[in-house]
């Protein structure tokens, strides 16, 4: 709050919860602590961007007046959410018989010798308020934790990464088991071949021995 010579103005910074494609409003309170009738006028460096109601009027003695400033819907956000827009509140003492319809631009012209009080206001963009996170149903103190879900029903990023790591580990173990199985099959095939060759050699030797015995016995019987 600032105590000007004529009006107290609150706030000195206009804070808009910035959201794209949405009109946003905030209010300025003008307070007259004197016994004079005070006329005011609100100006801005971006008149096409803001709507000010009322943008001029009269604040009666020991009373207040609320001014509503509405920012038109914006299609894009400014860099770093910084705003260079300014507002200027001008005030001047007028006759007690003057009404709002009698307020003119000439009243605030310093060139005419009028004593005009001026207060500058800054514009700030602030993030919109976030709604509180919903409490999962059935969550009670002492109960076992459950996997936290995002708004669309999926696991959160941390648990998703854990699941991916587990799946990768299981895949690697499966591939290692497949390779081990292949090696065992190859070794079994080699053993089978060696046994087959051994069995074949034994059969041939047996046939040769029988043939030799037949020749010897035949020779003996001839004698």
NURO-58521 format. One record per residue: residue in three letters; chain; z, y, x negated of N, C-alpha, C in turn. Coordinates in nm, 2 decimals. Each point is the difference from the previous one (the first is absolute). Example, Ala and Ser with C-alpha at 12.3 -4.5 7.8 and 13.67 -1.06 7.14 Angstrom:
% residues 2
ALA; A; 0.78; -0.57; -1.32; 0.00; 0.12; 0.09; 0.00; 0.12; -0.09
SER; A; -0.07; 0.11; 0.04; 0.00; 0.11; -0.09; 0.08; 0.11; 0.08
This chain:
% residues 223
UNK; A; 0.00; -0.12; -0.09; 0.00; 0.12; 0.09; 0.00; 0.12; -0.09
UNK; A; -0.08; 0.11; 0.04; 0.00; 0.12; -0.07; 0.03; 0.12; 0.09
UNK; A; 0.09; 0.08; -0.05; 0.04; 0.12; 0.07; -0.09; 0.12; -0.04
UNK; A; -0.11; 0.02; 0.09; -0.09; 0.12; -0.03; 0.07; 0.12; 0.05
UNK; A; -0.07; 0.11; -0.02; 0.05; 0.13; 0.05; 0.00; 0.01; 0.15
UNK; A; -0.09; -0.07; 0.06; -0.01; 0.01; 0.15; 0.03; -0.14; 0.07
UNK; A; -0.06; -0.10; -0.05; 0.01; -0.13; 0.06; 0.05; -0.11; -0.10
UNK; A; 0.08; -0.09; 0.05; 0.04; -0.12; -0.07; -0.11; -0.11; 0.04
UNK; A; -0.05; -0.06; -0.11; -0.11; -0.10; 0.03; 0.04; -0.13; -0.06
UNK; A; -0.01; -0.11; 0.09; 0.04; -0.13; -0.04; -0.10; -0.10; 0.06
UNK; A; -0.06; -0.08; -0.09; 0.02; -0.02; -0.15; -0.10; 0.09; -0.07
UNK; A; 0.02; 0.00; -0.13; -0.09; 0.08; -0.09; -0.12; -0.09; -0.05
UNK; A; 0.02; -0.13; 0.02; -0.11; -0.10; -0.04; -0.03; -0.08; 0.13
UNK; A; -0.13; 0.00; 0.03; -0.05; -0.08; 0.12; -0.03; -0.14; -0.05
UNK; A; 0.07; -0.10; 0.05; -0.02; -0.13; -0.04; -0.07; -0.08; 0.10
UNK; A; -0.12; -0.05; -0.03; -0.08; -0.08; 0.09; 0.00; -0.15; -0.04
UNK; A; 0.04; -0.09; 0.08; -0.01; -0.14; -0.03; -0.15; -0.04; 0.01
UNK; A; -0.07; 0.00; -0.11; -0.14; -0.01; 0.00; -0.05; -0.14; 0.04
UNK; A; -0.09; 0.00; 0.10; -0.07; -0.12; 0.04; -0.15; 0.04; 0.03
UNK; A; -0.09; -0.09; -0.05; -0.14; 0.03; 0.02; -0.04; -0.01; 0.15
UNK; A; -0.09; 0.09; 0.04; -0.05; 0.00; 0.14; 0.11; 0.01; 0.11
UNK; A; 0.10; 0.08; -0.03; 0.10; 0.02; 0.09; 0.06; 0.14; -0.01
UNK; A; 0.01; 0.07; 0.12; 0.06; 0.13; 0.00; 0.15; -0.01; -0.02
UNK; A; 0.05; 0.10; -0.08; 0.14; 0.00; -0.04; 0.05; 0.14; 0.02
UNK; A; 0.12; 0.01; 0.06; 0.06; 0.13; 0.03; 0.14; 0.01; -0.07
UNK; A; 0.04; 0.13; -0.03; 0.13; 0.03; -0.04; 0.03; 0.14; 0.06
UNK; A; 0.13; 0.03; 0.00; 0.04; 0.13; 0.06; 0.07; 0.10; -0.10
UNK; A; -0.02; 0.12; 0.03; 0.07; 0.11; -0.08; 0.09; 0.08; 0.10
UNK; A; 0.12; 0.02; -0.04; 0.09; 0.08; 0.08; 0.02; 0.14; -0.05
UNK; A; -0.03; 0.10; 0.08; 0.02; 0.14; -0.04; 0.13; 0.05; 0.08
UNK; A; 0.09; 0.05; -0.08; 0.13; 0.04; 0.05; 0.02; 0.15; -0.02
UNK; A; 0.03; 0.07; 0.10; 0.02; 0.15; 0.00; 0.15; 0.02; 0.01
UNK; A; 0.06; 0.04; -0.11; 0.15; 0.03; 0.00; 0.03; 0.14; 0.02
UNK; A; -0.10; 0.08; 0.02; 0.02; 0.15; 0.01; 0.00; 0.04; 0.15
UNK; A; 0.02; 0.13; 0.02; -0.01; 0.05; 0.14; -0.13; 0.06; 0.03
UNK; A; -0.10; -0.02; -0.08; -0.13; 0.05; 0.01; -0.10; -0.10; 0.07
UNK; A; -0.10; 0.05; 0.06; -0.11; -0.08; 0.04; -0.10; -0.02; -0.12
UNK; A; -0.03; -0.12; -0.03; -0.08; -0.03; -0.12; -0.13; -0.07; 0.04
UNK; A; -0.11; 0.05; -0.04; -0.13; -0.06; 0.02; -0.03; -0.09; -0.13
UNK; A; -0.07; -0.11; 0.03; -0.03; -0.08; -0.12; -0.15; -0.05; 0.02
UNK; A; -0.06; -0.04; -0.12; -0.13; -0.05; 0.00; 0.00; -0.11; -0.11
UNK; A; -0.06; -0.12; 0.03; -0.01; -0.11; -0.09; -0.15; -0.01; -0.05
UNK; A; -0.02; 0.00; -0.13; -0.13; -0.02; -0.06; 0.00; -0.12; -0.09
UNK; A; -0.12; -0.05; -0.02; -0.01; -0.12; -0.09; -0.13; 0.02; -0.09
UNK; A; 0.00; -0.07; -0.11; -0.12; 0.01; -0.09; -0.11; -0.10; 0.05
UNK; A; 0.04; -0.09; 0.10; -0.10; -0.09; 0.05; 0.00; 0.00; 0.15
UNK; A; -0.05; 0.11; 0.06; 0.01; 0.01; 0.15; -0.08; -0.11; 0.08
UNK; A; -0.10; -0.06; -0.06; -0.07; -0.10; 0.07; 0.07; -0.14; 0.00
UNK; A; 0.09; -0.01; -0.09; 0.08; -0.12; -0.02; 0.12; -0.01; 0.09
UNK; A; 0.06; 0.12; 0.03; 0.13; 0.00; 0.07; -0.02; 0.08; 0.13
UNK; A; 0.08; -0.05; 0.10; 0.01; 0.07; 0.13; 0.15; 0.05; 0.01
UNK; A; 0.02; 0.13; 0.02; 0.13; 0.06; 0.00; 0.03; 0.06; 0.14
UNK; A; 0.10; -0.05; 0.06; 0.03; 0.05; 0.14; 0.15; 0.03; 0.01
UNK; A; 0.04; 0.12; 0.04; -0.09; 0.12; 0.00; -0.02; 0.05; -0.15
UNK; A; -0.11; 0.06; -0.02; -0.02; 0.06; -0.13; 0.04; 0.14; -0.02
UNK; A; 0.05; 0.06; 0.12; 0.06; 0.14; 0.00; 0.09; 0.01; 0.12
UNK; A; 0.09; 0.09; -0.01; 0.09; 0.02; 0.12; 0.11; 0.10; -0.04
UNK; A; 0.10; 0.00; 0.09; 0.12; 0.08; -0.02; 0.13; -0.08; 0.01
UNK; A; 0.09; 0.02; -0.10; 0.13; -0.07; 0.00; 0.10; 0.11; 0.05
UNK; A; 0.06; -0.03; 0.11; 0.10; 0.09; 0.05; 0.13; 0.00; -0.08
UNK; A; 0.08; 0.11; 0.01; 0.12; 0.01; -0.07; 0.10; -0.12; 0.02
UNK; A; 0.05; -0.05; -0.11; 0.10; -0.11; 0.00; -0.06; -0.13; 0.07
UNK; A; -0.13; -0.02; -0.03; -0.06; -0.12; 0.06; -0.09; -0.07; -0.10
UNK; A; -0.06; -0.11; 0.04; -0.09; -0.07; -0.09; -0.13; -0.03; 0.07
UNK; A; -0.10; -0.04; -0.08; -0.13; -0.03; 0.05; -0.05; -0.12; -0.08
UNK; A; -0.05; -0.10; 0.07; -0.06; -0.12; -0.07; -0.15; 0.01; -0.01
UNK; A; -0.05; -0.02; -0.12; -0.15; 0.00; -0.01; -0.04; -0.15; -0.04
UNK; A; -0.10; -0.05; 0.07; -0.05; -0.14; -0.03; -0.13; 0.01; -0.08
UNK; A; 0.00; -0.06; -0.12; -0.12; -0.01; -0.08; -0.05; -0.14; 0.00
UNK; A; -0.13; -0.01; 0.04; -0.06; -0.13; 0.01; -0.12; -0.01; -0.09
UNK; A; 0.01; -0.10; -0.09; -0.11; -0.03; -0.09; -0.10; -0.09; 0.07
UNK; A; -0.13; 0.04; -0.01; -0.10; -0.08; 0.07; -0.02; -0.13; -0.08
UNK; A; -0.05; -0.10; 0.07; -0.02; -0.14; -0.06; -0.09; 0.01; -0.12
UNK; A; 0.04; -0.06; -0.11; -0.07; 0.01; -0.13; -0.07; -0.14; -0.02
UNK; A; -0.12; 0.01; -0.05; -0.08; -0.13; -0.03; 0.02; -0.05; -0.14
UNK; A; 0.06; 0.08; -0.09; 0.03; -0.05; -0.13; 0.12; 0.06; -0.06
UNK; A; 0.07; -0.06; -0.08; 0.12; 0.05; -0.06; -0.03; 0.08; -0.13
UNK; A; 0.07; 0.11; -0.02; -0.02; 0.08; -0.12; 0.04; -0.07; -0.12
UNK; A; -0.05; 0.03; -0.12; 0.04; -0.07; -0.13; 0.15; 0.02; -0.02
UNK; A; 0.06; -0.12; -0.03; 0.15; 0.00; -0.03; 0.08; 0.05; 0.11
UNK; A; -0.05; 0.01; 0.12; 0.07; 0.05; 0.12; 0.06; 0.14; -0.02
UNK; A; -0.07; 0.08; -0.08; 0.04; 0.14; -0.02; -0.07; 0.09; 0.09
UNK; A; 0.07; 0.10; 0.06; -0.06; 0.09; 0.09; 0.02; 0.14; -0.05
UNK; A; -0.11; 0.08; 0.00; 0.01; 0.14; -0.05; 0.00; 0.10; 0.11
UNK; A; 0.01; -0.05; 0.12; 0.00; 0.10; 0.12; 0.13; 0.08; 0.00
UNK; A; -0.01; 0.12; 0.05; 0.11; 0.09; 0.01; 0.01; 0.06; 0.14
UNK; A; 0.12; 0.04; 0.04; 0.02; 0.08; 0.12; 0.07; 0.12; -0.03
UNK; A; -0.03; 0.11; 0.08; 0.07; 0.13; -0.02; 0.05; 0.04; 0.13
UNK; A; 0.13; 0.03; 0.01; 0.06; 0.05; 0.12; 0.03; 0.15; -0.02
UNK; A; -0.06; 0.08; 0.08; 0.02; 0.15; -0.01; 0.09; 0.04; 0.12
UNK; A; 0.08; 0.10; -0.03; 0.09; 0.05; 0.11; 0.02; 0.15; -0.01
UNK; A; 0.01; 0.06; 0.11; 0.02; 0.15; 0.00; 0.08; 0.04; 0.13
UNK; A; 0.08; 0.11; -0.02; 0.08; 0.05; 0.11; -0.09; 0.07; 0.10
UNK; A; 0.02; -0.02; 0.13; -0.08; 0.07; 0.10; 0.09; 0.06; 0.10
UNK; A; -0.06; 0.08; 0.09; 0.08; 0.06; 0.11; 0.05; -0.11; 0.10
UNK; A; 0.11; 0.03; 0.05; 0.06; -0.10; 0.09; -0.08; -0.02; 0.13
UNK; A; -0.08; 0.10; 0.03; -0.08; -0.02; 0.12; -0.13; -0.08; -0.02
UNK; A; -0.03; -0.03; -0.13; -0.12; -0.07; -0.03; 0.01; -0.15; 0.04
UNK; A; -0.11; -0.06; 0.04; 0.00; -0.14; 0.04; -0.09; -0.08; -0.09
UNK; A; -0.01; -0.13; 0.02; -0.09; -0.08; -0.08; -0.14; 0.05; 0.01
UNK; A; -0.05; 0.04; 0.11; -0.13; 0.04; 0.02; -0.04; 0.13; -0.07
UNK; A; 0.11; 0.07; -0.04; -0.02; 0.13; -0.07; -0.01; -0.02; -0.16
UNK; A; 0.02; -0.12; -0.05; 0.00; -0.03; -0.14; -0.15; 0.00; -0.04
UNK; A; -0.03; 0.09; -0.10; -0.14; 0.01; -0.05; 0.00; -0.02; -0.16
UNK; A; -0.12; -0.02; -0.05; -0.01; -0.02; -0.14; 0.04; 0.13; -0.08
UNK; A; -0.02; 0.11; 0.06; 0.03; 0.13; -0.07; 0.15; 0.02; -0.02
UNK; A; 0.08; -0.07; 0.07; 0.15; 0.01; -0.02; 0.04; -0.05; -0.14
UNK; A; -0.08; -0.10; -0.05; 0.03; -0.06; -0.13; -0.08; 0.05; -0.12
UNK; A; -0.07; 0.12; 0.03; -0.08; 0.06; -0.11; 0.09; 0.09; -0.08
UNK; A; 0.02; -0.04; -0.13; 0.09; 0.08; -0.09; -0.07; 0.14; -0.03
UNK; A; -0.13; 0.00; 0.01; -0.07; 0.12; -0.03; 0.03; 0.11; 0.09
UNK; A; 0.04; -0.04; 0.12; 0.04; 0.11; 0.10; 0.14; 0.05; -0.01
UNK; A; 0.07; -0.05; -0.11; 0.13; 0.05; -0.02; 0.11; -0.09; 0.07
UNK; A; -0.04; -0.11; 0.06; 0.10; -0.08; 0.07; 0.08; -0.08; -0.11
UNK; A; 0.13; -0.02; 0.04; 0.09; -0.08; -0.09; -0.01; -0.15; 0.05
UNK; A; -0.08; -0.08; -0.08; -0.02; -0.13; 0.04; 0.07; -0.10; -0.09
UNK; A; 0.08; -0.09; 0.06; 0.06; -0.10; -0.08; -0.09; -0.13; 0.00
UNK; A; -0.01; -0.06; -0.12; -0.09; -0.11; -0.02; 0.08; -0.12; -0.07
UNK; A; -0.02; -0.12; 0.06; 0.06; -0.12; -0.06; -0.11; -0.10; -0.01
UNK; A; -0.01; -0.06; -0.12; -0.10; -0.10; -0.02; 0.06; -0.14; 0.02
UNK; A; -0.08; -0.09; 0.06; 0.05; -0.14; 0.02; -0.10; -0.10; -0.07
UNK; A; 0.06; -0.10; -0.06; -0.08; -0.10; -0.07; -0.03; -0.12; 0.10
UNK; A; -0.10; -0.08; -0.03; -0.04; -0.11; 0.08; 0.02; -0.13; -0.09
UNK; A; 0.07; -0.10; 0.05; 0.02; -0.12; -0.08; -0.04; -0.12; 0.09
UNK; A; -0.07; -0.09; -0.07; -0.03; -0.13; 0.07; 0.10; -0.10; -0.04
UNK; A; 0.06; -0.07; 0.09; 0.09; -0.11; -0.03; -0.04; -0.13; 0.07
UNK; A; 0.03; -0.11; -0.06; -0.04; -0.13; 0.06; 0.06; -0.02; 0.14
UNK; A; -0.07; -0.06; 0.09; 0.06; -0.02; 0.13; 0.11; -0.10; 0.00
UNK; A; 0.10; 0.02; 0.09; 0.12; -0.09; 0.00; -0.05; -0.15; 0.03
UNK; A; 0.06; -0.09; -0.08; -0.03; -0.14; 0.02; 0.10; -0.07; 0.10
UNK; A; -0.06; -0.08; 0.09; 0.09; -0.07; 0.09; 0.09; -0.10; -0.07
UNK; A; 0.12; -0.02; 0.05; 0.09; -0.10; -0.07; -0.06; -0.14; 0.01
UNK; A; 0.02; -0.08; -0.10; -0.05; -0.14; -0.01; 0.07; -0.08; 0.11
UNK; A; -0.07; -0.08; 0.08; 0.07; -0.08; 0.10; 0.08; -0.11; -0.06
UNK; A; 0.11; -0.04; 0.06; 0.09; -0.10; -0.05; -0.06; -0.13; 0.05
UNK; A; -0.02; -0.10; -0.08; -0.06; -0.13; 0.05; 0.10; -0.07; 0.10
UNK; A; -0.06; -0.06; 0.10; 0.09; -0.06; 0.10; 0.07; -0.12; -0.06
UNK; A; 0.13; -0.01; 0.04; 0.08; -0.11; -0.04; 0.06; 0.02; -0.14
UNK; A; -0.02; 0.12; -0.06; 0.06; 0.02; -0.13; 0.14; 0.05; 0.02
UNK; A; 0.10; -0.08; -0.05; 0.14; 0.03; 0.01; 0.06; -0.02; -0.13
UNK; A; 0.12; 0.07; -0.02; 0.07; -0.01; -0.12; 0.04; -0.14; -0.03
UNK; A; -0.03; -0.05; -0.12; 0.04; -0.14; -0.04; -0.11; -0.10; 0.03
UNK; A; -0.11; 0.04; 0.07; -0.10; -0.10; 0.03; -0.09; -0.01; -0.12
UNK; A; -0.07; -0.11; -0.01; -0.09; -0.02; -0.11; -0.12; 0.09; 0.01
UNK; A; -0.05; 0.06; -0.11; -0.11; 0.09; 0.00; -0.13; -0.06; 0.04
UNK; A; -0.08; 0.07; 0.07; -0.13; -0.04; 0.04; -0.10; 0.07; -0.07
UNK; A; -0.12; -0.06; -0.01; -0.11; 0.08; -0.07; -0.03; 0.13; 0.08
UNK; A; 0.00; 0.11; -0.07; -0.03; 0.12; 0.07; -0.15; 0.02; 0.03
UNK; A; -0.03; 0.05; 0.12; -0.14; 0.01; 0.04; -0.03; 0.15; 0.01
UNK; A; -0.13; 0.03; -0.02; -0.05; 0.14; 0.01; -0.03; 0.02; 0.15
UNK; A; -0.05; 0.12; 0.03; -0.03; 0.03; 0.14; -0.10; -0.09; 0.06
UNK; A; -0.10; -0.05; -0.08; -0.10; -0.08; 0.06; 0.03; -0.15; -0.01
UNK; A; 0.13; -0.03; -0.03; 0.04; -0.14; 0.01; -0.02; -0.08; -0.13
UNK; A; -0.05; 0.06; -0.11; -0.02; -0.07; -0.12; 0.12; 0.02; -0.09
UNK; A; 0.01; -0.09; -0.11; 0.10; 0.01; -0.09; -0.01; 0.13; -0.08
UNK; A; 0.11; 0.05; -0.06; -0.01; 0.12; -0.08; -0.06; -0.03; -0.13
UNK; A; -0.03; 0.10; -0.08; -0.07; -0.01; -0.12; 0.07; -0.09; -0.10
UNK; A; 0.13; 0.01; -0.02; 0.08; -0.08; -0.09; -0.01; -0.15; 0.03
UNK; A; 0.02; -0.03; 0.13; 0.00; -0.14; 0.03; -0.15; -0.06; -0.01
UNK; A; -0.10; 0.09; 0.03; -0.13; -0.05; -0.01; -0.04; -0.03; -0.14
UNK; A; 0.05; 0.08; -0.10; -0.02; -0.03; -0.14; 0.06; -0.13; -0.04
UNK; A; 0.13; -0.02; 0.05; 0.07; -0.12; -0.03; -0.08; -0.12; 0.05
UNK; A; -0.05; 0.01; 0.12; -0.07; -0.12; 0.05; -0.13; -0.02; -0.07
UNK; A; -0.07; 0.10; -0.05; -0.12; -0.01; -0.08; 0.03; -0.07; -0.13
UNK; A; 0.11; 0.04; -0.06; 0.04; -0.06; -0.13; 0.04; -0.15; 0.02
UNK; A; 0.07; -0.04; 0.11; 0.03; -0.13; 0.03; -0.13; -0.09; 0.02
UNK; A; -0.09; 0.06; 0.08; -0.13; -0.07; 0.02; -0.08; -0.02; -0.12
UNK; A; 0.00; 0.10; -0.09; -0.07; -0.02; -0.13; 0.07; -0.11; -0.08
UNK; A; 0.13; -0.01; -0.01; 0.07; -0.10; -0.07; -0.03; -0.14; 0.05
UNK; A; 0.00; -0.01; 0.13; -0.03; -0.13; 0.07; -0.15; -0.04; -0.03
UNK; A; -0.09; 0.09; 0.00; -0.14; -0.03; -0.03; -0.01; -0.05; -0.14
UNK; A; 0.07; 0.07; -0.10; -0.01; -0.04; -0.14; 0.06; -0.14; -0.02
UNK; A; 0.11; -0.03; 0.07; 0.06; -0.14; -0.01; -0.10; -0.10; 0.06
UNK; A; -0.07; 0.03; 0.11; -0.09; -0.09; 0.06; -0.12; -0.03; -0.09
UNK; A; -0.05; 0.11; -0.07; -0.11; -0.02; -0.09; 0.04; -0.08; -0.12
UNK; A; 0.12; 0.02; -0.05; 0.05; -0.08; -0.11; 0.02; -0.15; 0.04
UNK; A; 0.04; -0.03; 0.12; 0.01; -0.13; 0.05; -0.13; -0.07; 0.01
UNK; A; -0.10; 0.07; 0.05; -0.14; -0.05; 0.01; -0.06; -0.04; -0.14
UNK; A; 0.03; 0.09; -0.10; -0.05; -0.03; -0.13; 0.07; -0.12; -0.06
UNK; A; 0.13; -0.01; 0.02; 0.07; -0.11; -0.05; -0.05; -0.13; 0.06
UNK; A; -0.03; 0.01; 0.13; -0.05; -0.12; 0.07; -0.14; -0.05; -0.05
UNK; A; -0.08; 0.10; -0.04; -0.13; -0.03; -0.06; 0.02; -0.07; -0.13
UNK; A; 0.09; 0.05; -0.08; 0.03; -0.06; -0.13; 0.05; -0.14; 0.01
UNK; A; 0.09; -0.03; 0.10; 0.05; -0.13; 0.02; -0.11; -0.10; 0.04
UNK; A; -0.10; 0.05; 0.09; -0.11; -0.08; 0.04; -0.09; -0.04; -0.11
UNK; A; -0.02; 0.10; -0.09; -0.09; -0.02; -0.12; 0.07; -0.11; -0.09
UNK; A; 0.13; 0.02; -0.03; 0.07; -0.10; -0.08; 0.00; -0.14; 0.06
UNK; A; 0.02; -0.01; 0.13; -0.01; -0.13; 0.07; -0.13; -0.06; -0.01
UNK; A; -0.11; 0.08; 0.01; -0.13; -0.06; -0.01; -0.03; -0.05; -0.14
UNK; A; 0.06; 0.07; -0.10; -0.02; -0.05; -0.14; 0.07; -0.14; -0.02
UNK; A; 0.12; -0.01; 0.06; 0.08; -0.12; -0.01; -0.08; -0.11; 0.07
UNK; A; -0.05; 0.02; 0.11; -0.08; -0.10; 0.07; -0.12; -0.05; -0.08
UNK; A; -0.07; 0.10; -0.06; -0.11; -0.04; -0.08; 0.04; -0.09; -0.12
UNK; A; 0.11; 0.04; -0.07; 0.05; -0.08; -0.11; 0.04; -0.14; 0.04
UNK; A; 0.07; -0.01; 0.12; 0.04; -0.14; 0.05; -0.13; -0.08; 0.03
UNK; A; -0.10; 0.06; 0.06; -0.12; -0.07; 0.04; -0.07; -0.05; -0.12
UNK; A; -0.01; 0.08; -0.11; -0.06; -0.04; -0.12; 0.08; -0.12; -0.07
UNK; A; 0.13; 0.01; 0.01; 0.08; -0.10; -0.06; -0.02; -0.14; 0.07
UNK; A; 0.00; 0.01; 0.14; -0.02; -0.12; 0.08; -0.14; -0.06; -0.03
UNK; A; -0.10; 0.08; -0.01; -0.14; -0.04; -0.03; -0.01; -0.07; -0.13
UNK; A; 0.07; 0.05; -0.11; 0.00; -0.06; -0.13; 0.06; -0.14; 0.00
UNK; A; 0.11; -0.01; 0.08; 0.08; -0.13; 0.01; -0.09; -0.10; 0.06
UNK; A; -0.07; 0.03; 0.11; -0.08; -0.10; 0.07; -0.12; -0.05; -0.09
UNK; A; -0.06; 0.09; -0.07; -0.11; -0.04; -0.09; 0.05; -0.09; -0.11
UNK; A; 0.12; 0.03; -0.06; 0.06; -0.09; -0.10; 0.03; -0.14; 0.05
UNK; A; 0.05; 0.00; 0.13; 0.03; -0.13; 0.06; -0.13; -0.08; 0.02
UNK; A; -0.11; 0.06; 0.04; -0.12; -0.07; 0.02; -0.05; -0.06; -0.13
UNK; A; 0.01; 0.08; -0.11; -0.05; -0.04; -0.13; 0.08; -0.12; -0.05
UNK; A; 0.13; 0.00; 0.02; 0.09; -0.11; -0.04; -0.04; -0.13; 0.07
UNK; A; -0.02; 0.02; 0.13; -0.03; -0.12; 0.08; -0.14; -0.06; -0.04
UNK; A; -0.09; 0.09; -0.04; -0.13; -0.05; -0.04; 0.01; -0.07; -0.13
UNK; A; 0.09; 0.05; -0.09; 0.02; -0.06; -0.13; 0.06; -0.14; 0.01
UNK; A; 0.10; 0.00; 0.09; 0.07; -0.13; 0.03; -0.10; -0.10; 0.06
UNK; A; -0.09; 0.04; 0.08; -0.10; -0.09; 0.05; -0.09; -0.06; -0.10
UNK; A; -0.04; 0.09; -0.10; -0.09; -0.04; -0.11; 0.07; -0.11; -0.09
UNK; A; 0.13; 0.03; -0.03; 0.08; -0.09; -0.08; 0.02; -0.13; 0.07
UNK; A; 0.04; 0.00; 0.12; 0.02; -0.13; 0.08; -0.13; -0.08; 0.01
UNK; A; -0.11; 0.07; 0.02; -0.13; -0.07; 0.01; -0.04; -0.06; -0.13
UNK; A; 0.03; 0.06; -0.11; -0.03; -0.05; -0.14; 0.09; -0.12; -0.02
UNK; A; 0.13; 0.00; 0.04; 0.09; -0.11; -0.02; -0.04; -0.12; 0.08
UNK; A; -0.04; 0.02; 0.12; -0.05; -0.11; 0.09; -0.12; -0.07; -0.06
UNK; A; -0.09; 0.08; -0.06; -0.12; -0.06; -0.06; 0.03; -0.09; -0.11
UNK; A; 0.11; 0.03; -0.08; 0.04; -0.08; -0.10; 0.06; -0.13; 0.05
